[in-house]
Amino acid sequence: MKITSILLFFLVPAFILMFGSIIGEDYEVVVEYISRPGPAIIISMTIVIVLQHFQAGAQVLIDDYIRGLGHKLAIILVKAVSYFLMAVGLYSVAKMAL
């Protein structure tokens, strides 16, 4: 998890600073802003890295506290939820950016 933690150390402030300027704006202004390459890339990277970080952390918790069949099912569930949210997030960014 060290790599995702280091990446998040830089991505989260960039994400917050980038979106601080458009809080409260109209939908059209936000879509226009996100359609630029810089914000779209930062959003996409943040979505993927945050969910990978979540997945790794949740797997550590599952490994520590769940045994047997529940362990395998919990790992599958966490991975499925993470990849589903990545797909939805990236689709949403692509839809606004294109």
Buried (B, 14 or more C-beta within 10 A) or exposed (E): EEEBEEBBEEBEEBBEEBBEEBEEEEEEEBEEBBEEEEBBEBBBBBBBBBBBBBBBBBBEEBEEEBEEEEEEEBBEEBEEBBEEBBEEBBEBBEEBBE
